[in-house]
Amino acid sequence: MRGSPVDHGGVLSRRERLFSPDPRLGWVFRDRWWFLSPFPDAPPQQQALPDYLARRVVETDQAAQRRLNRTLPVSAGIAMILVLFAACSMSSAEGLSIGSLLLAAIALGPGALLTWWAVRQRQSARQAHDLAQQQIISGYQEQARQWHARKQAHDAAERARLDDLPEWGAAARPGRRLDVFGGTLWAWEALLTTYGTSTLSVQPLLVLDLSREVVSRELVELAQAAWMGVDAQLLPSRQASSSLLADMSPRDLVDAIVESMHGGTPDAARADRSMDDRILTKVCGALGDDVTLARIAAALRALMGEPDDDGALTREERRHITNELFTVEYRRQTHANLSRIESYVHPLEDLGTSPDRREGAGYLTCIALDSHARNVRSELLTDLVVQWVTHRITASQASTPALVVAGADELARRHLERLSDACERRGVPLTLLFRRLRETSAEMIGGGAVAFMRLGNHEDASRAADFIGRDHRFVLSQITKNVGGNESHTTTETEGTGDSETHSTSRTIGTSRNWGTNRSSGTTYSGGEMFGLFPDRSTSHQRGSNRGGSTSTSDTEGTSTSTSRNWSAAYSFAEGTNWSDADTTQRVYEYAVEPVTLQHLPDHALLLVQSVPGRGRTITPVECDPAIITLDRVTTGPLPDPPPPRQALPAPNTEQTAPDPVPHSQPWGAPPAPQWAAPTTQPPPRAPLSTRPGPPPGQQSGPRPPDDPRQGPPPLFGGRS
């Protein structure tokens, strides 16, 4: 009893989508959440409580405290003093009169009334403040609830709009020719599977698998599972059943053999090539219509005089070739050519000797070199297969299949150029896969669109980066940030008091007394003789007395008083904030893709480089893993344009008419209505910037790193042997 596997997840059924039309190299990823429209409405902000309500609470509280602490005690004290005075002024037999009590009540009334009014004002101010705060909180909560409801509805509508939007779109085959460089064998297998299955949906496909690891096996198995006609030829292990040269004419076969022999030496002597061509042409002409490699090898051995027991030639054909085809001297001179041609043809003698019975050519034709070690037979077959393909494309008049050559590094440049020209002339899509970017592949690059897979060698990566080119970019070279703030408060208070008092008393008392006696006497002699010896004598006597006195008294007393006082106060406030954010960019000429990036590409990643005349160069990252077709939100065509975003739900009208803060009619003594509409005020000053380093809130100096790196999908076809 046997059972078939059950495809629970639909992977096998989804794999059939690989054969959908429009040839593709892989898929391009586009995150559908990139088109998510954010909710346009800003979240509601809680309204600030009006300042005048808080001021009113403070003012009424201070007024009530003054009334309770000063006005009411003073009034009560006066009333108590009046009552006590009235009580003291009356006899003990008499009680307090009504007038005294009325006078006390009159003294107490104003203070009590003012105090009651102040307390009532304080209570009403507090009630208005609490009511305003409750209204603000309740209004904010209602607005927040409505905002969250509208945001959830908007997000749900956006998710519904983007749920059906594909994230993986096909990367179409670019033009007629594509050169792929680099990549591992697993990557080649994935690329052949993805590209080959989509190509088979629109036209036949011919694959030359020269990798010697049969990377086309998965494509062949999928094509057979899809009931397509597959012609898979494995060389050289199964070359006897191959129909590689079955449809070639003798002339074309001679050209193919000669070009294969001299393919690796483009500068080979024309004499040798001409000699080989003449020998093979004569031999094929002698063989008639039945020309095979085995009969050609037998004829060459007959020309060299070698025995031949395989019976490929009849006795008459052997005699004719030996005696009549060439003279003895010519055979002697061309013995080296005969030996070289025979050694080349000998490993391929059994090619096509036992062909399979097939009805026509396969829709998928795959010619692959097996995994044996490199040998002469496989090298000869490589060039011969390319010559056969070139001949088939050149001679075809009807529609020809798409062509893929995996491992084109082994081919000669002139053979590849001839093959490329033939495909370009006849509109055959050609895809060449090179393991390295050197020698032949480096000379062939640029003939069409170019794709790069992982290039592990640094020289290959550098050549690829040079081919992709450099771009002028303006990169950030310097960042200067300065966030600072300064605030200074200066208070200067000067108070001086000066008192000056001067008291002076001056008294002057003076007494002056003058007295005196003046007495005078004198003798006068007069007359004389010779020499005065005997003068005349006279005497005179006088006496006098004088007395006087004076007394003076002065008393002076003075008092001076001066008082001086000076007071000064000064207050100054200064606040300053400075911020700067300067970015300096510099023009540089750098690689569009760095070589290290090409060295570390994922296994199934492919960079498609296309040059469009007049529009420059485009680089497209492509994922060629065929397992992507089994994922959700994958389309087999290009990515469609996203649907237009829906209109956001309108916000409800939450504006309210501000009530009059002062009621026009209000009974006396009743508490004022709790109105809290804020009057028009100046906006508050902006808060100083933060002193933390970095840009201010809301600005970004550089790109943000991705939140979570995305990884490619797991392989589809399980483990590989």
C-alpha positions in Angstrom: 0.0 0.0 0.0 1.5 3.3 -1.0 0.4 6.8 -0.3 1.1 10.2 -1.9 2.5 13.1 0.2 0.0 15.5 1.5 0.7 19.2 0.8 -0.7 20.7 4.0 0.7 24.2 3.5 0.1 24.4 -0.2 3.8 24.7 -1.0 3.7 22.2 -3.9 0.7 24.0 -5.4 2.4 27.3 -5.0 5.5 26.0 -6.7 3.5 25.7 -9.9 3.4 29.5 -10.0 7.1 29.4 -11.1 5.8 28.5 -14.6 3.8 31.7 -14.8 4.5 34.0 -17.9 6.9 36.9 -18.2 10.5 35.7 -17.7 12.0 36.9 -14.5 15.4 36.8 -12.8 13.9 36.9 -9.3 11.9 39.2 -7.1 12.2 42.7 -5.7 11.1 43.3 -2.2 9.0 46.3 -1.2 7.7 46.6 2.3 4.0 47.4 2.1 4.2 49.3 5.4 6.2 52.0 3.7 2.9 53.2 2.3 1.2 53.3 5.7 -0.3 56.8 6.1 0.2 58.0 9.7 -2.8 59.4 11.5 -2.7 63.1 10.6 -4.4 64.5 13.8 -2.1 65.3 16.6 -3.0 63.9 20.0 -5.0 66.3 22.2 -3.2 68.3 24.8 -4.7 69.0 28.2 -5.7 72.6 28.4 -3.9 74.7 30.9 -5.9 76.0 33.8 -6.4 79.8 33.5 -3.9 81.8 35.6 -6.5 84.2 36.9 -8.3 81.3 38.7 -5.2 80.5 40.7 -4.6 84.1 41.4 -8.1 84.6 42.6 -7.8 81.6 44.9 -4.6 83.0 46.4 -6.0 86.6 46.7 -9.3 85.4 48.3 -7.4 83.2 50.7 -5.1 86.0 51.7 -8.1 88.3 52.2 -9.9 85.8 54.3 -6.8 85.2 56.4 -6.5 88.9 57.0 -10.2 89.2 58.0 -9.9 86.2 60.3 -6.6 87.2 61.9 -7.0 91.0 62.1 -10.4 92.4 61.2 -12.6 90.0 63.2 -10.4 90.0 66.4 -10.3 93.8 66.4 -14.0 94.1 66.0 -14.6 91.5 68.7 -12.2 93.2 71.0 -13.9 96.6 70.6 -17.2 95.0 71.2 -15.9 93.3 74.4 -14.4 96.5 75.7 -17.7 98.3 75.2 -19.5 95.6 77.0 -17.0 95.6 79.9 -17.1 99.4 80.1 -20.9 99.4 80.2 -20.8 96.7 82.9 -18.4 98.6 85.1 -20.3 101.9 84.8 -23.4 100.3 86.2 -24.3 99.2 89.7 -24.4 95.6 90.5 -28.1 95.7 90.9 -28.7 96.8 87.4 -28.1 94.6 84.3 -26.6 95.5 81.0 -28.9 97.8 79.0 -30.1 97.1 75.5 -28.2 100.1 74.3 -24.9 98.7 75.5 -25.6 95.4 73.7 -26.7 97.2 70.6 -23.6 99.3 70.7 -21.4 96.2 71.0 -23.3 94.6 68.2 -22.7 97.6 66.0 -19.0 97.5 66.8 -18.8 93.8 66.0 -21.0 93.8 62.9 -18.7 95.3 60.3 -15.8 93.0 61.1 -18.0 90.0 61.2 -19.7 90.9 57.9 -16.4 91.6 56.1 -15.0 88.3 57.4 -18.0 86.4 56.3 -17.8 88.0 52.8 -14.1 87.2 52.5 -14.6 83.5 53.6 -17.5 83.2 51.1 -15.4 84.7 48.3 -12.6 82.2 49.1 -15.0 79.3 49.0 -16.5 80.4 45.7 -13.0 80.9 44.2 -12.0 77.4 45.3 -15.2 75.9 43.9 -14.6 77.7 40.6 -11.0 76.4 40.5 -12.0 72.8 41.3 -14.9 72.9 38.8 -12.6 74.3 36.0 -10.0 71.6 36.8 -12.7 68.9 36.6 -14.0 70.3 33.3 -10.5 70.4 31.8 -9.8 66.8 32.9 -13.1 65.5 31.7 -12.8 67.4 28.4 -9.3 66.1 27.9 -10.4 62.6 28.6 -13.2 62.8 26.2 -11.0 64.3 23.5 -8.4 61.6 24.1 -11.0 58.9 23.9 -12.3 60.3 20.6 -8.8 60.7 19.3 -7.9 57.1 20.1 -11.1 55.8 18.5 -10.4 57.8 15.3 -6.8 56.6 15.3 -7.8 53.0 15.7 -10.3 53.3 12.9 -7.7 55.0 10.7 -5.1 52.3 11.4 -7.6 49.5 10.8 -8.6 51.1 7.4 -4.9 51.4 6.5 -4.2 47.8 7.4 -7.2 46.7 5.4 -6.0 48.9 2.5 -2.4 47.4 2.5 -3.2 43.8 3.5 -3.6 42.7 -0.1 -0.7 44.8 -1.4 2.1 42.4 -2.7 5.5 42.8 -1.1 7.5 40.7 -3.7 7.4 41.7 -7.3 9.0 40.1 -10.3 12.3 41.5 -11.7 11.8 41.1 -15.5 14.6 39.9 -17.8 16.4 43.0 -19.1 16.8 43.1 -22.8 18.2 40.3 -25.0 21.5 39.7 -23.2 22.4 39.3 -19.6 25.9 38.7 -18.1 25.9 37.3 -14.6 29.2 37.4 -12.7 30.1 35.6 -9.4 27.8 33.6 -7.2 28.1 30.1 -5.8 26.8 26.9 -7.4 23.7 27.0 -5.1 23.0 30.5 -6.2 23.3 29.5 -9.9 20.9 26.6 -9.3 18.4 29.0 -7.8 18.8 31.5 -10.6 18.4 28.8 -13.3 15.3 27.5 -11.6 13.7 30.9 -11.2 14.6 32.2 -14.7 14.2 28.9 -16.5 10.7 28.0 -15.2 9.3 31.5 -16.1 11.0 31.4 -19.5 9.5 28.0 -20.3 6.0 29.5 -19.9 6.5 31.6 -23.0 9.2 29.9 -25.2 11.5 26.9 -25.4 14.8 27.0 -23.4 18.2 25.6 -24.2 20.6 25.3 -21.3 24.3 24.6 -21.6 25.5 23.6 -18.2 29.3 23.8 -18.3 29.7 24.1 -14.5 30.5 20.3 -14.2 28.3 20.2 -11.1 24.9 19.9 -13.0 23.4 23.1 -11.5 20.5 22.6 -13.9 19.2 19.5 -12.1 16.5 21.3 -10.2 15.2 23.0 -13.3 15.0 19.7 -15.2 13.1 18.0 -12.3 10.6 20.8 -12.1 10.1 20.7 -15.9 9.5 17.0 -15.8 7.1 17.3 -12.9 5.2 19.9 -15.0 4.8 17.3 -17.8 7.0 19.3 -20.2 9.1 17.7 -22.9 12.6 17.5 -21.5 15.8 16.5 -23.4 18.5 16.2 -20.8 21.9 15.1 -22.1 24.8 14.3 -19.7 28.2 14.4 -21.3 30.6 12.7 -21.6 29.3 9.8 -19.4 26.2 9.4 -21.7 27.5 10.8 -24.9 26.6 7.6 -26.8 22.9 8.5 -26.4 23.4 12.1 -27.3 22.0 13.7 -30.4 24.4 16.6 -30.3 25.7 16.5 -33.9 23.0 14.5 -35.5 21.5 17.3 -37.5 24.8 18.9 -38.8 25.9 18.7 -42.4 29.4 17.5 -43.2 30.5 21.1 -44.0 29.2 22.4 -40.7 30.7 19.4 -38.8 34.1 20.2 -40.3 33.9 23.8 -39.3 32.8 22.8 -35.8 35.7 20.4 -35.3 38.3 22.8 -36.7 37.1 25.7 -34.5 37.0 23.5 -31.5 40.5 22.3 -32.0 41.9 25.9 -32.4 39.4 27.7 -30.1 41.9 28.3 -27.3 44.5 29.8 -29.5 43.1 32.7 -31.4 46.4 33.5 -33.0 47.0 30.0 -34.2 48.8 29.6 -37.5 46.4 29.8 -40.3 48.4 27.2 -42.2 47.6 24.6 -39.6 43.9 25.5 -39.5 43.8 25.5 -43.3 45.5 22.2 -43.4 43.2 20.6 -40.9 40.2 22.0 -42.7 41.4 20.6 -46.1 42.0 17.1 -44.6 38.7 16.9 -42.8 36.8 18.2 -45.9 38.4 15.6 -48.1 37.7 12.8 -45.6 34.1 13.8 -45.1 33.7 14.0 -48.9 35.0 10.4 -49.2 32.6 9.2 -46.5 29.6 10.2 -48.4 26.3 10.9 -46.6 27.1 8.9 -43.5 29.5 11.2 -41.7 30.1 10.5 -38.0 32.9 11.1 -35.7 33.7 7.4 -35.5 33.9 7.1 -39.3 36.1 10.2 -39.4 38.5 8.8 -36.8 38.6 5.5 -38.8 39.4 7.3 -42.0 42.2 9.3 -40.3 43.7 6.1 -39.0 43.5 4.6 -42.5 45.4 7.7 -43.8 48.1 7.2 -41.2 48.3 3.5 -42.0 47.0 2.4 -38.6 45.1 -0.9 -38.3 41.4 -0.6 -37.7 39.2 -3.5 -36.6 36.1 -1.7 -35.5 34.4 -2.0 -38.9 33.4 1.6 -39.2 34.6 1.7 -42.8 33.9 -0.7 -45.6 36.7 -2.3 -47.5 36.0 -0.1 -50.5 35.9 3.1 -48.5 39.2 2.1 -46.7 40.9 1.4 -50.1 39.6 4.6 -51.6 40.8 6.8 -48.7 44.2 5.1 -48.4 45.1 5.0 -52.1 43.2 7.7 -53.9 42.4 10.5 -51.4 46.0 11.8 -50.9 49.3 11.1 -52.4 52.0 9.4 -50.3 54.1 12.5 -50.1 51.2 14.6 -49.0 50.3 12.1 -46.3 53.9 12.1 -45.1 54.0 15.9 -44.8 50.7 16.1 -43.1 51.2 13.2 -40.7 51.4 15.6 -37.7 48.1 17.2 -38.7 46.5 13.8 -39.1 47.8 12.6 -35.8 46.5 15.8 -34.0 43.0 15.6 -35.6 42.7 11.8 -34.8 43.7 12.4 -31.2 41.1 15.1 -30.9 38.3 13.0 -32.5 39.2 9.7 -30.8 37.6 10.5 -27.3 34.4 11.5 -29.1 34.0 8.5 -31.4 31.0 7.1 -29.6 29.2 10.4 -29.6 25.7 9.8 -30.9 26.2 6.1 -31.7 23.1 5.0 -29.7 20.7 8.0 -29.8 17.5 7.8 -27.8 14.3 7.5 -29.7 12.6 10.9 -29.2 9.9 12.5 -31.1 11.4 15.8 -32.0 13.5 18.1 -29.8 12.6 18.7 -26.2 10.8 21.9 -25.1 13.6 22.1 -22.5 17.0 21.0 -23.8 19.7 20.7 -21.3 23.2 19.7 -22.2 25.4 19.3 -19.1 28.9 18.2 -18.3 28.9 15.6 -15.5 30.8 16.0 -12.2 33.8 13.9 -13.2 37.3 15.5 -12.9 38.4 17.8 -15.6 39.8 15.8 -18.5 40.6 16.2 -22.2 37.2 14.7 -23.2 35.2 17.3 -21.2 37.3 20.2 -22.5 36.9 19.1 -26.1 33.2 18.7 -25.6 32.9 22.2 -24.1 34.1 23.9 -27.3 32.2 21.4 -29.5 28.9 22.1 -27.8 29.3 25.9 -28.2 30.0 25.4 -31.9 26.9 23.2 -32.2 24.7 25.8 -30.5 26.1 28.6 -32.7 25.4 26.6 -35.8 21.9 25.8 -34.7 21.1 29.4 -34.0 22.7 30.6 -37.2 21.0 28.1 -39.4 17.5 28.4 -37.8 14.9 30.3 -39.7 12.0 29.8 -37.3 11.7 31.0 -33.7 14.6 29.8 -31.6 14.7 29.1 -27.9 16.2 31.2 -25.2 19.7 30.3 -24.4 21.5 30.0 -21.0 25.2 29.2 -20.7 26.3 28.4 -17.2 30.1 28.4 -16.8 31.0 30.5 -19.8 34.5 31.1 -18.3 35.7 28.0 -20.1 34.9 29.3 -23.6 37.1 31.3 -25.9 36.4 35.0 -26.4 35.9 34.8 -30.2 33.5 31.9 -29.8 31.4 33.8 -27.2 31.4 36.9 -29.4 30.2 34.9 -32.4 27.5 33.3 -30.3 26.4 36.6 -28.9 26.3 38.2 -32.4 24.2 35.3 -33.7 21.7 35.6 -30.8 21.5 39.4 -31.1 20.9 39.2 -34.8 18.1 36.7 -34.5 16.5 37.9 -31.3 17.5 35.0 -29.0 17.6 35.9 -25.3 21.1 35.0 -24.1 22.2 34.7 -20.5 25.9 34.0 -19.7 27.0 33.0 -16.2 30.6 33.6 -15.2 32.2 32.4 -12.0 35.0 35.0 -12.1 35.5 38.4 -13.5 38.8 38.0 -15.2 40.3 37.2 -18.6 37.5 36.2 -21.0 34.7 37.4 -18.7 36.4 40.8 -18.1 36.6 41.3 -21.9 33.0 40.3 -22.4 31.5 42.6 -19.8 29.2 45.4 -21.0 27.7 43.7 -24.0 24.3 43.9 -22.3 22.7 44.1 -18.9 25.0 43.0 -16.1 24.2 41.3 -12.8 26.6 40.7 -10.0 26.3 38.0 -7.4 28.7 37.3 -4.5 32.3 38.0 -5.7 34.5 36.5 -3.0 37.8 37.5 -4.6 38.8 41.1 -3.9 40.2 41.6 -7.4 37.0 40.5 -9.0 35.0 42.7 -6.6 37.2 45.7 -7.4 36.7 45.2 -11.2 33.0 44.9 -10.6 32.9 48.1 -8.5 34.9 49.9 -11.2 32.4 48.8 -13.9 29.4 49.9 -11.8 31.2 53.3 -11.6 31.5 56.1 -9.2 29.2 58.9 -8.2 29.7 62.4 -6.8 28.1 62.6 -3.5 27.7 65.2 -0.8 28.5 63.4 2.4 28.5 64.7 5.9 32.1 65.6 6.9 31.7 67.6 10.1 29.1 68.1 12.7 29.2 71.1 15.1 26.7 71.3 17.9 26.6 73.9 20.6 23.8 73.9 23.1 24.1 76.4 25.9 22.3 78.6 28.1 23.2 81.4 30.5 21.1 82.9 33.2 22.2 85.5 35.7 20.3 87.1 38.6 21.8 90.2 40.2 20.2 91.9 43.2 21.8 95.0 44.6 20.3 96.7 47.7 21.9 99.6 49.4 20.5 101.2 52.4 22.3 103.9 54.4 21.2 106.0 57.4 23.3 108.9 58.7 22.5 111.2 61.7 24.7 114.2 62.5 24.2 116.5 65.5 26.5 119.4 66.4 26.2 121.4 69.7 28.7 124.2 70.4 28.8 126.8 73.2 31.2 129.8 73.2 31.5 132.3 76.0 34.1 135.1 76.2 34.7 137.3 79.3 37.5 139.9 79.3 38.7 142.6 81.8 41.1 145.4 80.8 42.5 148.0 83.3 45.0 150.7 82.4 46.7 153.0 84.9 49.9 154.9 85.1 51.8 158.0 86.4 53.8 160.2 84.2 56.5 162.4 85.8 59.0 164.5 84.0 61.8 166.9 85.2 64.6 168.6 83.4 67.5 171.1 83.8 68.4 173.4 81.1 71.8 175.2 81.0 72.2 178.0 78.6 75.1 180.4 77.6 78.7 179.6 77.4 82.2 180.7 76.9 84.9 179.5 74.7 84.8 175.8 74.3 81.7 175.7 76.5 83.5 175.6 79.6 81.3 178.0 81.2 77.8 177.7 79.8 74.6 179.3 81.0 72.7 177.2 83.4 68.8 176.8 83.6 66.7 174.3 85.4 63.1 173.0 84.5 61.0 170.5 86.6 57.6 168.9 85.6 55.5 166.1 87.1 52.3 164.4 85.9 50.0 161.5 86.7 47.4 159.5 84.5 45.1 156.6 85.5 42.5 154.7 83.5 40.7 151.2 83.2 38.2 149.2 81.0 36.3 145.9 81.5 34.5 143.9 78.7 32.6 140.6 78.9 31.3 138.4 76.0 29.3 135.2 76.2 28.5 133.2 72.9 26.7 129.9 72.8 25.5 128.0 69.7 23.9 124.6 68.9 23.7 123.0 65.4 22.0 119.6 64.6 21.9 117.9 61.2 20.4 114.5 60.3 20.9 112.8 56.9 19.5 109.4 55.6 20.0 107.7 52.2 18.5 104.5 50.9 18.8 102.8 47.5 17.7 99.4 46.0 18.6 98.0 42.6 17.5 94.7 41.0 18.5 93.3 37.6 17.7 90.1 35.8 19.3 88.7 32.6 18.5 85.4 30.8 20.1 84.2 27.6 19.9 81.0 25.5 22.1 80.1 22.6 22.0 77.1 20.3 23.6 76.2 17.0 23.6 73.0 14.9 25.9 73.2 11.9 26.5 70.3 9.4 29.2 70.5 6.9 29.0 68.5 3.7 31.8 67.7 1.2 31.6 66.6 -2.4 33.3 63.2 -2.9 33.7 60.8 -5.8 33.1 57.3 -4.5 32.0 53.9 -5.6 28.3 53.6 -6.2 28.8 50.0 -4.7 31.8 49.3 -2.6 33.8 46.2 -3.4 33.3 44.9 0.1 29.6 45.0 -0.4 30.0 42.8 -3.5 32.1 40.4 -1.5 29.4 39.9 1.2 26.2 39.7 -0.8 23.8 37.0 0.4 23.7 33.7 -1.4 20.7 34.4 -3.5 21.1 38.2 -3.9 21.8 39.7 -7.2 22.6 43.3 -8.2 21.2 44.1 -11.6 23.0 47.0 -13.4 21.3 48.5 -16.4 22.4 51.5 -18.5 19.6 53.4 -20.1 20.7 55.9 -22.8 20.0 59.4 -21.6 19.0 58.3 -18.1 22.2 57.0 -16.7 22.6 53.8 -14.7 20.2 52.0 -12.5 21.0 49.4 -9.8 18.3 47.0 -8.7 18.7 44.5 -5.9 17.0 41.2 -6.8 16.4 38.0 -4.8 16.5 34.9 -7.0 15.5 32.2 -4.5 12.7 30.2 -6.0 11.2 29.5 -2.6 9.9 33.1 -2.5 7.0 32.0 -4.7 5.7 30.0 -1.7 5.4 33.0 0.5 2.4 35.2 0.9 2.0 38.5 -0.9 4.1 37.5 -3.9 3.1 38.5 -7.4 4.5 37.0 -10.6 4.4 40.4 -12.3 5.9 43.8 -11.4 4.9 45.4 -8.2 1.6 47.4 -8.6 1.2 50.9 -7.5 -0.2 51.2 -3.9 -3.9 52.2 -3.6 -4.5 55.8 -2.6 -4.8 56.5 1.1 -8.2 56.9 2.5 -9.4 60.2 3.9 -9.0 60.5 7.6 -12.1 60.7 9.7 -13.0 64.4 10.5 -12.4 65.4 14.1 -15.6 66.3 16.0 -16.2 70.0 16.8 -15.0 70.4 20.3 -15.0 74.2 20.4 -17.1 75.7 23.2 -18.3 79.3 23.6 -16.4 80.9 26.5 -18.9 82.0 29.1 -18.8 85.5 30.5 -16.4 85.5 33.5 -18.4 88.3 35.1 -22.2 87.7 35.4 -24.4 90.6 34.5 -27.0 89.9 37.1 -26.3 88.2 40.4 -28.1 88.6 43.7 -26.2 90.3 46.4 -24.6 88.0 48.8 -24.9 84.9 46.5 -21.7 83.2 45.4 -20.6 84.0 41.9 -21.1 81.4 39.2 -18.1 79.1 38.7 -17.0 80.6 35.4 -13.5 79.8 34.3 -12.9 81.0 30.7 -9.5 82.4 30.5 -9.1 86.0 29.2 -6.8 86.7 26.3 -3.2 86.7 27.6 0.2 86.8 26.1 1.7 83.4 25.3 4.1 82.2 28.0 7.8 82.6 27.4 9.6 79.6 25.7 11.4 77.4 28.0 15.2 77.4 27.7 16.8 74.7 25.6 18.1 71.6 27.3 21.8 71.6 28.1 22.2 68.0 26.9 24.3 67.5 23.9 22.7 66.8 20.6 20.0 68.4 18.4 16.9 69.8 20.0 13.7 67.7 20.1 12.1 67.2 16.7 15.3 67.3 14.7 17.5 64.5 13.5 21.1 64.8 12.3 21.4 61.5 10.6 19.5 58.5 9.4 18.3 56.1 11.9 19.5 52.5 11.9 16.9 49.9 10.8 14.8 48.5 13.6 15.1 44.9 12.7 17.2 43.4 9.8 15.1 41.3 7.4 16.4 37.8 6.5 15.6 36.0 3.3 13.2 33.1 3.2 14.3 29.6 4.0 15.2 27.3 1.1 12.3 25.5 -0.6 13.7 22.2 -1.7 15.1 20.9 1.6 18.6 19.6 2.1 20.9 19.2 -0.7 23.2 16.3 -1.3 
